Amino acid sequence: MNRFARLATRLLAVPLGLVWLEPAGEAAGAAPECWPVGAESDPAVPACCRLVAEDGMPRFLSHVGDGSDDGDGYDGGASFAFAGVPLVGGSGELLGVLAVTDRAPRKWSEDDVRDLSDLAAACSAQMRMRTRSETVRQAREAAEGEATRVHGLLNRSELLLRASEDLADTSGLDDVRRRVGDLVGGDLKPAGIDLVLVRQGMLHHVTGPVDDDVFGPPPGRLAEPFGLGSHWPVARAVREHRLIVVDGPSVAGGTDAAPGHPATPAFDGLHLATAACLPLRGTHDTLGALVLGWDAPYEIGVDERAVLTTLAGYTAQALERALHLDERVTVARQLQRAMLTELPDVPGLELSALYRPAARDDMVGGDWYDAYPLPVAPGGAATGALSLTVGDITGHDMRAAALMGQVRSMLRQADHDHAGEGPDQALCALERACRRLNLPASGTAVHAHLTPAADGHWRLRWSNAGHPAPLVVTADGAVETLARHDVLLHHALTPGPRTCDSRSLPPGSTLLLYTDGLVEERGGDIEDNVDRLSQQLTTAPPGVPLDALLRSLLGSVGPRDARDDAVLFAVRVAAS
């Protein structure tokens, strides 16, 4: 603008030129040798204002300051000459005035009028171009800002999509905790995460490994539960069922927290700048809250609130499923463990059993072991005989566990009803009872009777209903497979006679019974695993305690990703 003012002064041979801008009403610039812009002795500014206020037409006047009125509207004062041409925008709007003044009156020629008008047209064009450039710049910045916003929204949409997928198949609280941490850790980048559950009026932290320095309390600090009615903002979020944003010690929308308190006890000592407490609403009530904290101020606008609220919804759904599954699995586990036998104390024998559930928490099965003293036959003398059973009812659910409990009790009853008879007769009686009662039980079992004999030996009689063959290890390390077996137990099969085999167990020998969960592995060969089991028994140190032996066998032979539960049951005859 200064350049146009200087060109005007040179072309029209006047001392002062300026560009006066509308609506600011200030001079944009003038040649350095001009009068001080805005000075009282400078008539250019009021003349520009008058030009704009009247009709916005070019004005060329010569004022004689002798007190007379020569029709130009300027009475008295100093003499001067003024020439001004409006500057117009692309839509005809008035942008300002290009003006020149002289300290003395002068007559403006046609060339003066044409030159100043041409300069004003060029100046207007320059101003329109600058306006368009500024508009383009603003549009570009707006577009870049919108692109950034859209990119952020896209990232949040991807986060929510991953959340809906990842949290849809969680299998327990630990799984929910881990997946939520993975989801928000990569996108929202919080410095701290806490997950609390409502239990009996208290809020309990769902904690992870002690080396987890992001999710939950700092390492080494006990995660104590705290009251639902306490001052912590997370407790308030659960009580009021709404998002609570904490900026330092203050809570958005008012606070009842004591000064300096963080959003949750898990954040104590982390010095976080912003935290969001998200209530986790279940089907019937609020389950707890998810708390995210950032170590720098974090703006939570409308869009971010929507994302956090949706994320909390997905987390609540996963949490509700996990709690339901945990409760169901806990009941199943308790039921199954309640039906596992407490091994009796038998003089001359060492007994040990090991039960391992399937790797997946929702898979409870029908594997069982049992041991109890055999009843005395009518008119017979007490022998100290012992009944042993390892079995596997088909299925991996609560129904299988319930059937297992029924079969276990019925087999015990069969031994009592057929006192003095062999284990084969007890299995046949079990099958007949299942058919009469229409009990749809199927599976495999090894049922055995162990009776003390002379010289520290024990007599073993057994009947195998389609079960993996028991193994006998003698004191010198030789392994024998008791391979003979009959058909499995099945409610659709007509009960028939079963075989009963017998052998002596000398002092120092060990009998091992197990279920197929120990030797069956996807993609592997059962016979190879049985051979490995035999080799492990052969090389086991003499006299190793049975519980240690069973743990070693499970660790060395059992599949790593156990898809089935497994039972190991061992009986060792005391050395003479």
VEXDREN-2710 file (C-alpha; in Angstrom, 1 decimal):
% VEXDREN-2710
k/r/px/py/pz
1/MET/0.0/0.0/0.0
2/ASN/2.9/2.4/0.7
3/ARG/4.2/1.8/-2.8
4/PHE/0.9/3.0/-4.3
5/ALA/1.0/6.1/-2.1
6/ARG/4.5/6.9/-3.2
7/LEU/3.6/6.4/-6.8
8/ALA/0.7/8.8/-6.5
9/THR/2.8/11.5/-4.9
10/ARG/5.4/11.2/-7.8
11/LEU/2.8/11.1/-10.6
12/LEU/0.8/14.0/-9.3
13/ALA/3.8/15.9/-7.8
14/VAL/2.3/16.3/-4.4
15/PRO/3.9/16.0/-1.0
16/LEU/1.5/13.5/0.6
17/GLY/-0.1/10.3/-0.5
18/LEU/-1.8/7.6/1.5
19/VAL/-4.1/4.6/1.4
20/TRP/-6.9/5.0/3.9
21/LEU/-8.6/1.7/4.8
22/GLU/-12.3/1.1/5.5
23/PRO/-13.7/0.1/8.0
24/ALA/-10.7/0.6/10.2
25/GLY/-10.6/4.3/9.4
26/GLU/-6.9/4.5/9.6
27/ALA/-4.1/5.4/7.2
28/ALA/-2.4/2.4/5.9
29/GLY/0.8/4.2/4.9
30/ALA/2.3/7.3/3.3
31/ALA/5.6/8.4/1.9
32/PRO/8.2/9.1/4.6
33/GLU/8.4/12.8/3.6
34/CYS/4.7/13.3/4.1
35/TRP/3.0/15.0/6.9
36/PRO/2.5/12.9/10.0
37/VAL/-0.5/10.7/9.3
38/GLY/-3.4/11.6/11.5
39/ALA/-2.0/15.0/12.4
40/GLU/-4.5/17.8/12.9
41/SER/-2.8/19.8/10.2
42/ASP/-3.4/17.0/7.7
43/PRO/-6.7/17.4/5.9
44/ALA/-6.4/14.0/4.1
45/VAL/-7.9/11.8/6.7
46/PRO/-11.1/13.9/7.3
47/ALA/-11.4/14.3/3.5
48/CYS/-11.3/10.6/3.0
49/CYS/-13.9/10.1/5.8
50/ARG/-16.1/12.6/4.1
51/LEU/-15.7/11.0/0.7
52/VAL/-16.7/7.6/2.1
53/ALA/-19.6/9.0/4.2
54/GLU/-21.2/10.9/1.3
55/ASP/-21.4/9.0/-2.0
56/GLY/-18.1/7.2/-2.4
57/MET/-17.4/9.0/-5.7
58/PRO/-13.9/10.3/-6.6
59/ARG/-13.3/13.8/-5.2
60/PHE/-10.8/16.4/-6.5
61/LEU/-11.0/19.7/-4.7
62/SER/-8.9/22.8/-4.1
63/HIS/-9.6/24.6/-0.8
64/VAL/-8.7/28.2/-0.1
65/GLY/-8.4/28.8/3.6
66/ASP/-9.4/32.5/3.7
67/GLY/-12.6/32.2/5.6
68/SER/-14.7/32.3/2.4
69/ASP/-17.0/29.5/1.2
70/ASP/-16.1/28.5/-2.3
71/GLY/-18.7/25.7/-2.4
72/ASP/-16.4/22.8/-1.5
73/GLY/-17.7/22.5/2.1
74/TYR/-14.4/23.4/3.7
75/ASP/-14.7/26.8/5.4
76/GLY/-11.7/28.7/6.7
77/GLY/-8.6/27.0/8.0
78/ALA/-5.5/26.3/6.0
79/SER/-5.5/26.1/2.2
80/PHE/-5.0/22.7/0.6
81/ALA/-5.7/20.6/-2.4
82/PHE/-7.2/17.0/-2.1
83/ALA/-7.7/14.2/-4.6
84/GLY/-9.2/10.9/-3.6
85/VAL/-10.4/7.8/-5.5
86/PRO/-12.4/5.0/-3.8
87/LEU/-10.8/1.5/-3.7
88/VAL/-13.5/-1.2/-4.4
89/GLY/-13.6/-4.9/-3.9
90/GLY/-14.7/-7.7/-6.2
91/SER/-18.4/-7.2/-5.3
92/GLY/-18.3/-3.4/-5.4
93/GLU/-17.8/-3.0/-1.7
94/LEU/-15.8/0.0/-0.5
95/LEU/-12.3/-1.0/0.7
96/GLY/-10.8/2.4/1.3
97/VAL/-9.5/5.5/-0.5
98/LEU/-6.2/6.2/-2.4
99/ALA/-5.7/9.9/-1.7
100/VAL/-3.1/12.7/-2.2
101/THR/-3.0/16.2/-0.8
102/ASP/-1.0/19.4/-1.4
103/ARG/-0.3/22.2/1.1
104/ALA/-1.6/24.8/-1.3
105/PRO/-4.7/25.0/-3.6
106/ARG/-4.1/23.7/-7.1
107/LYS/-6.1/22.8/-10.1
108/TRP/-6.3/19.1/-10.9
109/SER/-5.8/18.3/-14.6
110/GLU/-7.4/15.5/-16.6
111/ASP/-4.1/13.7/-16.5
112/ASP/-4.1/13.9/-12.7
113/VAL/-7.6/12.5/-12.5
114/ARG/-6.7/9.7/-15.0
115/ASP/-3.4/8.8/-13.3
116/LEU/-4.9/8.7/-9.8
117/SER/-7.9/6.7/-11.1
118/ASP/-5.5/4.2/-12.8
119/LEU/-3.4/3.8/-9.7
120/ALA/-6.6/3.3/-7.6
121/ALA/-7.8/0.6/-10.0
122/ALA/-4.4/-1.1/-9.7
123/CYS/-4.4/-0.7/-5.9
124/SER/-8.0/-2.1/-5.8
125/ALA/-6.9/-5.1/-7.8
126/GLN/-3.9/-5.7/-5.5
127/MET/-6.2/-5.5/-2.5
128/ARG/-8.7/-7.9/-4.1
129/MET/-5.8/-10.3/-4.8
130/ARG/-4.6/-10.1/-1.3
131/THR/-8.1/-10.7/0.0
132/ARG/-8.4/-13.7/-2.2
133/SER/-5.0/-15.0/-1.1
134/GLU/-6.0/-14.5/2.5
135/THR/-9.3/-16.3/1.8
136/VAL/-7.4/-19.1/0.2
137/ARG/-5.0/-19.2/3.1
138/GLN/-7.8/-19.3/5.6
139/ALA/-9.6/-22.0/3.6
140/ARG/-6.4/-24.0/3.4
141/GLU/-5.9/-23.7/7.1
142/ALA/-9.5/-24.6/7.7
143/ALA/-9.2/-27.6/5.4
144/GLU/-6.0/-28.7/7.1
145/GLY/-7.7/-28.3/10.5
146/GLU/-10.7/-30.2/9.3
147/ALA/-8.5/-32.9/7.8
148/THR/-6.7/-33.2/11.1
149/ARG/-10.1/-33.4/12.9
150/VAL/-11.4/-36.0/10.4
151/HIS/-8.2/-38.0/10.8
152/GLY/-8.6/-37.9/14.5
153/LEU/-12.2/-39.0/14.2
154/LEU/-11.1/-41.8/11.9
155/ASN/-8.6/-43.0/14.4
156/ARG/-11.2/-42.9/17.1
157/SER/-13.6/-44.8/14.8
158/GLU/-11.0/-47.5/14.2
159/LEU/-10.4/-47.6/18.0
160/LEU/-14.1/-48.2/18.6
161/LEU/-14.2/-50.8/15.8
162/ARG/-11.3/-52.7/17.3
163/ALA/-12.9/-52.4/20.7
164/SER/-16.1/-53.9/19.5
165/GLU/-14.2/-56.8/18.0
166/ASP/-11.5/-57.4/20.6
167/LEU/-13.9/-57.1/23.6
168/ALA/-16.5/-59.3/22.1
169/ASP/-14.8/-62.6/22.9
170/THR/-13.1/-61.9/26.2
171/SER/-13.0/-64.9/28.6
172/GLY/-12.4/-63.4/32.0
173/LEU/-11.5/-60.3/34.0
174/ASP/-7.8/-60.6/33.3
175/ASP/-8.6/-60.9/29.6
176/VAL/-10.8/-57.8/29.7
177/ARG/-8.2/-55.8/31.7
178/ARG/-5.4/-56.8/29.2
179/ARG/-7.4/-56.0/26.1
180/VAL/-8.6/-52.7/27.4
181/GLY/-5.0/-51.7/28.2
182/ASP/-3.9/-52.7/24.7
183/LEU/-6.7/-50.7/23.1
184/VAL/-6.4/-47.4/24.9
185/GLY/-2.6/-47.6/25.3
186/GLY/-2.0/-47.2/21.6
187/ASP/-4.6/-44.6/20.6
188/LEU/-5.4/-42.5/23.7
189/LYS/-1.9/-42.9/25.2
190/PRO/-2.9/-42.5/28.8
191/ALA/-0.1/-42.4/31.5
192/GLY/-2.3/-44.4/33.9
193/ILE/-5.3/-46.8/33.6
194/ASP/-7.4/-48.2/36.4
195/LEU/-10.3/-50.6/36.4
196/VAL/-12.5/-50.9/39.5
197/LEU/-15.5/-53.2/40.2
198/VAL/-18.4/-52.7/42.6
199/ARG/-18.5/-55.6/45.2
200/GLN/-20.6/-55.4/48.3
201/GLY/-20.5/-51.6/48.5
202/MET/-16.8/-51.4/47.9
203/LEU/-14.7/-50.6/44.8
204/HIS/-12.0/-53.2/44.1
205/HIS/-9.1/-52.6/41.7
206/VAL/-8.7/-55.2/38.9
207/THR/-5.0/-55.5/39.1
208/GLY/-2.4/-57.1/36.8
209/PRO/1.2/-58.3/37.1
210/VAL/3.3/-56.5/39.7
211/ASP/5.5/-55.1/36.9
212/ASP/2.6/-53.4/35.1
213/ASP/3.4/-49.7/35.6
214/VAL/0.5/-48.4/33.6
215/PHE/-2.6/-50.4/34.5
216/GLY/-3.5/-50.3/38.1
217/PRO/-1.6/-49.3/41.2
218/PRO/2.1/-48.7/41.1
219/PRO/4.3/-51.8/41.5
220/GLY/4.8/-52.9/45.1
221/ARG/1.8/-51.0/46.5
222/LEU/-1.2/-53.0/47.8
223/ALA/-4.4/-52.3/45.9
224/GLU/-6.8/-51.8/48.8
225/PRO/-10.6/-51.6/48.2
226/PHE/-12.3/-48.3/49.0
227/GLY/-15.8/-47.3/49.8
228/LEU/-18.4/-46.5/47.1
229/GLY/-19.5/-43.5/49.1
230/SER/-15.9/-42.2/49.5
231/HIS/-14.6/-38.8/48.2
232/TRP/-12.7/-40.3/45.3
233/PRO/-14.0/-38.9/41.9
234/VAL/-14.1/-42.5/40.5
235/ALA/-16.6/-43.4/43.3
236/ARG/-18.6/-40.3/42.4
237/ALA/-18.7/-41.4/38.8
238/VAL/-20.1/-44.8/39.8
239/ARG/-22.7/-43.2/42.2
240/GLU/-23.9/-40.6/39.7
241/HIS/-23.7/-42.9/36.6
242/ARG/-21.9/-40.2/34.6
243/LEU/-18.5/-39.2/33.2
244/ILE/-16.4/-37.2/35.6
245/VAL/-13.4/-35.3/34.2
246/VAL/-10.7/-34.4/36.7
247/ASP/-8.2/-31.6/36.0
248/GLY/-5.6/-31.8/38.7
249/PRO/-7.5/-31.8/42.1
250/SER/-10.6/-30.2/40.6
251/VAL/-13.5/-32.0/39.1
252/ALA/-15.4/-30.6/36.1
253/GLY/-19.0/-29.5/37.1
254/GLY/-18.1/-29.2/40.8
255/THR/-16.2/-31.4/43.1
256/ASP/-16.5/-33.0/46.5
257/ALA/-12.9/-34.3/46.5
258/ALA/-10.5/-33.0/49.0
259/PRO/-7.8/-30.8/47.5
260/GLY/-4.9/-32.7/46.0
261/HIS/-6.7/-36.0/45.7
262/PRO/-6.4/-37.8/42.3
263/ALA/-9.2/-39.4/40.5
264/THR/-8.6/-42.9/42.0
265/PRO/-6.3/-44.3/44.6
266/ALA/-4.4/-46.2/41.9
267/PHE/-3.2/-42.8/40.6
268/ASP/-1.9/-41.6/44.0
269/GLY/1.7/-40.4/43.4
270/LEU/1.5/-40.4/39.6
271/HIS/0.9/-36.5/39.4
272/LEU/-1.5/-36.7/36.4
273/ALA/-2.9/-33.5/34.8
274/THR/-6.2/-34.9/33.5
275/ALA/-8.2/-38.0/34.3
276/ALA/-11.6/-39.3/33.0
277/CYS/-13.7/-41.5/35.2
278/LEU/-16.0/-43.6/33.0
279/PRO/-18.9/-45.5/34.7
280/LEU/-19.4/-49.0/33.3
281/ARG/-23.1/-49.6/33.1
282/GLY/-24.3/-53.2/33.0
283/THR/-27.7/-54.6/32.2
284/HIS/-29.1/-54.0/35.7
285/ASP/-26.6/-51.7/37.5
286/THR/-23.3/-50.0/37.3
287/LEU/-20.5/-52.6/37.4
288/GLY/-17.7/-50.3/38.2
289/ALA/-15.6/-47.7/36.4
290/LEU/-12.7/-47.3/33.9
291/VAL/-10.3/-44.5/34.7
292/LEU/-7.8/-43.0/32.2
293/GLY/-5.2/-40.5/33.3
294/TRP/-2.8/-38.3/31.3
295/ASP/0.4/-36.7/32.6
296/ALA/-0.3/-33.5/30.4
297/PRO/-3.5/-31.5/30.1
298/TYR/-5.9/-33.5/27.8
299/GLU/-8.8/-31.8/26.2
300/ILE/-12.0/-33.9/26.4
301/GLY/-14.5/-32.2/24.0
302/VAL/-17.8/-33.4/22.7
303/ASP/-16.3/-35.8/20.2
304/GLU/-13.8/-37.3/22.7
305/ARG/-16.6/-37.7/25.3
306/ALA/-18.6/-39.7/22.7
307/VAL/-15.6/-41.9/22.0
308/LEU/-14.9/-42.5/25.7
309/THR/-18.6/-43.2/26.5
310/THR/-18.8/-45.7/23.7
311/LEU/-15.5/-47.4/24.8
312/ALA/-16.9/-47.6/28.3
313/GLY/-20.1/-49.3/26.9
314/TYR/-18.0/-52.0/25.1
315/THR/-15.9/-52.5/28.2
316/ALA/-19.0/-52.9/30.4
317/GLN/-20.5/-55.5/28.0
318/ALA/-17.2/-57.5/28.1
319/LEU/-17.0/-57.1/31.9
320/GLU/-20.5/-58.3/32.4
321/ARG/-19.8/-61.4/30.2
322/ALA/-16.6/-62.0/32.1
323/LEU/-18.2/-61.8/35.5
324/HIS/-21.0/-64.1/34.4
325/LEU/-18.4/-66.6/33.0
326/ASP/-16.2/-66.4/36.0
327/GLU/-19.2/-67.1/38.3
328/ARG/-20.3/-70.0/36.1
329/VAL/-16.8/-71.4/36.0
330/THR/-16.3/-71.0/39.7
331/VAL/-19.5/-72.9/40.4
332/ALA/-18.4/-75.7/38.0
333/ARG/-14.9/-75.9/39.5
334/GLN/-16.3/-76.1/43.0
335/LEU/-18.8/-78.8/41.9
336/GLN/-16.0/-80.8/40.2
337/ARG/-13.5/-80.4/43.1
338/ALA/-16.2/-81.3/45.6
339/MET/-16.7/-84.6/43.8
340/LEU/-13.0/-85.5/43.8
341/THR/-12.0/-87.9/46.5
342/GLU/-9.9/-87.2/49.6
343/LEU/-7.6/-90.1/49.4
344/PRO/-7.7/-92.6/52.3
345/ASP/-4.8/-93.5/54.5
346/VAL/-4.0/-97.1/53.9
347/PRO/-1.1/-98.9/55.8
348/GLY/1.4/-100.3/53.4
349/LEU/0.4/-98.0/50.5
350/GLU/1.3/-94.5/49.3
351/LEU/-1.4/-92.8/47.3
352/SER/-1.3/-89.6/45.4
353/ALA/-3.6/-88.0/42.8
354/LEU/-3.3/-84.9/40.6
355/TYR/-6.1/-83.2/38.7
356/ARG/-5.5/-80.5/36.1
357/PRO/-8.4/-78.7/34.5
358/ALA/-8.5/-77.7/30.9
359/ALA/-6.5/-74.6/29.9
360/ARG/-9.8/-72.8/28.9
361/ASP/-11.7/-71.7/32.0
362/ASP/-15.1/-72.5/30.5
363/MET/-14.2/-76.2/29.9
364/VAL/-15.0/-78.3/32.9
365/GLY/-15.0/-82.1/32.2
366/GLY/-15.9/-85.5/33.5
367/ASP/-12.5/-86.8/34.5
368/TRP/-12.4/-88.2/38.0
369/TYR/-10.5/-90.5/40.4
370/ASP/-11.7/-92.3/43.4
371/ALA/-10.4/-94.5/46.2
372/TYR/-12.2/-96.0/49.1
373/PRO/-12.1/-99.1/51.3
374/LEU/-13.9/-102.1/49.9
375/PRO/-16.9/-103.5/51.9
376/VAL/-16.5/-106.9/53.7
377/ALA/-18.4/-109.7/52.0
378/PRO/-21.2/-111.3/54.1
379/GLY/-19.6/-113.7/56.5
380/GLY/-16.1/-112.7/55.4
381/ALA/-13.3/-111.3/57.4
382/ALA/-11.9/-107.8/56.9
383/THR/-9.1/-107.7/54.4
384/GLY/-8.1/-104.0/54.2
385/ALA/-8.9/-104.1/50.4
386/LEU/-9.1/-100.9/48.5
387/SER/-11.1/-99.8/45.5
388/LEU/-9.4/-97.6/42.8
389/THR/-11.0/-95.9/39.9
390/VAL/-10.0/-93.4/37.2
391/GLY/-12.6/-92.5/34.7
392/ASP/-13.6/-90.0/32.0
393/ILE/-17.2/-89.1/31.2
394/THR/-17.6/-87.7/27.7
395/GLY/-18.1/-84.0/27.5
396/HIS/-16.5/-80.7/28.6
397/ASP/-19.3/-78.9/30.4
398/MET/-21.4/-78.7/33.5
399/ARG/-23.5/-81.6/32.3
400/ALA/-20.4/-83.9/32.0
401/ALA/-19.3/-82.9/35.5
402/ALA/-22.8/-83.6/36.9
403/LEU/-23.0/-87.0/35.1
404/MET/-19.5/-87.8/36.5
405/GLY/-20.8/-87.2/40.0
406/GLN/-23.7/-89.6/39.5
407/VAL/-21.6/-92.3/37.9
408/ARG/-19.0/-92.1/40.6
409/SER/-21.6/-92.5/43.3
410/MET/-23.4/-95.3/41.4
411/LEU/-20.1/-97.2/41.0
412/ARG/-19.4/-97.0/44.7
413/GLN/-22.9/-98.3/45.4
414/ALA/-22.2/-101.2/42.9
415/ASP/-19.1/-102.2/44.9
416/HIS/-21.2/-102.3/48.1
417/ASP/-24.0/-104.2/46.5
418/HIS/-21.6/-106.8/45.1
419/ALA/-19.2/-107.1/48.0
420/GLY/-16.7/-109.9/47.5
421/GLU/-17.0/-109.8/43.7
422/GLY/-14.6/-108.5/41.2
423/PRO/-14.4/-105.0/39.7
424/ASP/-15.9/-106.3/36.4
425/GLN/-19.1/-107.0/38.2
426/ALA/-19.3/-103.5/39.6
427/LEU/-18.9/-102.0/36.1
428/CYS/-21.6/-104.3/34.8
429/ALA/-23.9/-103.3/37.6
430/LEU/-23.2/-99.6/36.8
431/GLU/-24.2/-100.1/33.2
432/ARG/-27.4/-101.8/34.1
433/ALA/-28.4/-99.1/36.5
434/CYS/-27.7/-96.4/33.9
435/ARG/-30.0/-98.2/31.4
436/ARG/-32.8/-98.6/34.0
437/LEU/-32.6/-95.0/35.1
438/ASN/-32.2/-93.7/31.5
439/LEU/-29.0/-91.9/32.5
440/PRO/-27.1/-90.9/29.2
441/ALA/-23.7/-91.5/30.6
442/SER/-20.8/-92.5/28.3
443/GLY/-17.1/-92.6/28.7
444/THR/-14.2/-94.8/29.8
445/ALA/-13.0/-96.1/33.2
446/VAL/-10.5/-98.4/34.9
447/HIS/-11.9/-99.9/38.0
448/ALA/-9.6/-101.9/40.2
449/HIS/-9.5/-103.8/43.6
450/LEU/-6.3/-103.9/45.6
451/THR/-6.0/-106.5/48.3
452/PRO/-3.1/-107.1/50.6
453/ALA/-1.3/-110.5/50.2
454/ALA/1.6/-112.2/51.9
455/ASP/5.2/-110.9/52.1
456/GLY/4.2/-107.3/51.5
457/HIS/2.7/-108.0/48.1
458/TRP/-0.7/-106.7/47.0
459/ARG/-3.1/-108.4/44.6
460/LEU/-4.4/-106.2/41.9
461/ARG/-7.6/-107.1/40.0
462/TRP/-8.9/-104.7/37.4
463/SER/-11.4/-104.2/34.6
464/ASN/-10.8/-101.7/31.8
465/ALA/-13.8/-100.1/30.0
466/GLY/-12.1/-98.6/26.9
467/HIS/-9.7/-96.5/29.1
468/PRO/-6.0/-95.8/28.5
469/ALA/-4.0/-98.7/29.8
470/PRO/-2.6/-98.5/33.3
471/LEU/1.2/-98.8/33.8
472/VAL/3.0/-100.7/36.5
473/VAL/6.6/-99.8/37.4
474/THR/8.5/-102.4/39.5
475/ALA/11.2/-101.5/42.0
476/ASP/14.0/-102.2/39.4
477/GLY/12.4/-99.7/37.0
478/ALA/10.8/-102.1/34.6
479/VAL/7.5/-100.8/33.1
480/GLU/4.6/-103.1/32.2
481/THR/1.5/-102.0/30.3
482/LEU/-1.8/-103.5/31.4
483/ALA/-3.1/-103.4/27.9
484/ARG/-6.2/-105.6/28.0
485/HIS/-9.5/-103.8/27.8
486/ASP/-13.2/-104.1/27.0
487/VAL/-15.6/-101.7/25.2
488/LEU/-16.2/-98.3/26.7
489/LEU/-19.2/-97.4/28.8
490/HIS/-22.2/-96.2/26.7
491/HIS/-25.8/-95.9/27.5
492/ALA/-26.8/-97.1/24.0
493/LEU/-24.8/-100.4/24.3
494/THR/-26.4/-103.5/25.7
495/PRO/-24.5/-104.5/28.9
496/GLY/-22.5/-107.6/28.5
497/PRO/-19.9/-109.6/30.5
498/ARG/-16.6/-107.8/31.2
499/THR/-13.2/-109.3/31.8
500/CYS/-11.2/-109.1/35.0
501/ASP/-7.4/-109.5/35.0
502/SER/-5.2/-110.0/38.0
503/ARG/-1.5/-109.6/38.9
504/SER/0.7/-109.2/42.0
505/LEU/2.3/-105.9/42.9
506/PRO/5.5/-106.6/44.8
507/PRO/7.0/-104.2/47.3
508/GLY/8.4/-101.0/45.8
509/SER/6.2/-101.2/42.7
510/THR/4.0/-98.4/41.5
511/LEU/0.6/-98.4/39.7
512/LEU/-0.2/-95.4/37.5
513/LEU/-3.7/-94.7/36.3
514/TYR/-4.4/-91.6/34.1
515/THR/-6.9/-90.1/31.7
516/ASP/-6.4/-89.3/28.0
517/GLY/-5.9/-85.6/28.8
518/LEU/-2.3/-86.5/29.8
519/VAL/-1.3/-88.1/26.5
520/GLU/-3.7/-86.7/23.9
521/GLU/-2.5/-83.7/22.0
522/ARG/-3.7/-82.1/18.7
523/GLY/-1.4/-83.1/15.9
524/GLY/0.5/-85.7/18.1
525/ASP/0.4/-89.4/18.4
526/ILE/-1.0/-90.9/21.6
527/GLU/1.2/-94.0/21.4
528/ASP/4.3/-91.8/21.2
529/ASN/3.2/-89.9/24.3
530/VAL/2.5/-93.1/26.2
531/ASP/6.0/-94.3/25.3
532/ARG/7.4/-91.0/26.6
533/LEU/5.3/-91.5/29.8
534/SER/6.8/-95.0/30.2
535/GLN/10.3/-93.7/29.6
536/GLN/9.8/-91.0/32.3
537/LEU/8.6/-93.6/34.8
538/THR/11.7/-95.8/34.0
539/THR/14.1/-93.0/34.6
540/ALA/12.4/-91.5/37.7
541/PRO/14.7/-91.5/40.8
542/PRO/14.0/-94.3/43.2
543/GLY/11.9/-93.3/46.1
544/VAL/10.8/-90.0/44.7
545/PRO/7.6/-88.9/46.5
546/LEU/4.5/-89.7/44.4
547/ASP/3.2/-86.1/44.3
548/ALA/6.5/-84.9/42.9
549/LEU/6.5/-87.7/40.4
550/LEU/3.0/-86.9/39.2
551/ARG/3.9/-83.2/38.8
552/SER/7.0/-84.2/36.8
553/LEU/5.0/-86.5/34.5
554/LEU/2.4/-83.8/33.9
555/GLY/5.1/-81.2/33.1
556/SER/7.1/-83.4/30.8
557/VAL/4.4/-85.4/29.0
558/GLY/1.2/-83.4/29.3
559/PRO/0.3/-81.0/26.4
560/ARG/1.2/-77.3/26.9
561/ASP/-2.2/-76.1/25.5
562/ALA/-4.4/-78.5/27.4
563/ARG/-7.7/-78.7/25.6
564/ASP/-8.9/-81.4/28.0
565/ASP/-8.7/-81.9/31.8
566/ALA/-6.4/-84.6/33.0
567/VAL/-6.1/-87.0/36.0
568/LEU/-3.0/-88.8/37.3
569/PHE/-3.5/-91.3/40.1
570/ALA/-0.6/-93.4/41.5
571/VAL/-0.4/-96.1/44.2
572/ARG/3.0/-97.3/45.5
573/VAL/3.5/-100.5/47.5
574/ALA/5.8/-99.9/50.4
575/ALA/9.2/-101.4/50.1
576/SER/9.9/-104.3/52.4
END
